[in-house]
Amino acid sequence: KIGTEVKPCYFDLTSPHYVGVLCTMLRTAGDDVSVVIGEALPTPEQAWVPDHDGNRYFSELRLQITDSVPAGGGR
């Protein structure tokens, strides 16, 4: 987890694309931001979304929800 992020991010360090994204995030975050590396769980064998061939996948949906009405503004 990078200190500027609310949630942990997944990075596959065998993928040049993910490594590039990680490097960009680290450069953007700056020198004084903490970085915590942890194991992704569940494991690939524990993935629960199967396809027709029996391959299993994960999915994560990240949303940013904002309220356009100021606090105390009523509805």
Secondary structure, DSSP 8 states (H G I E B T S, - for coil): -BTT-SS-----TT-HHHHHHHHHHHHHH-TTS-B-----SS-GGG--EE-TTS-EE----------SS-TT---
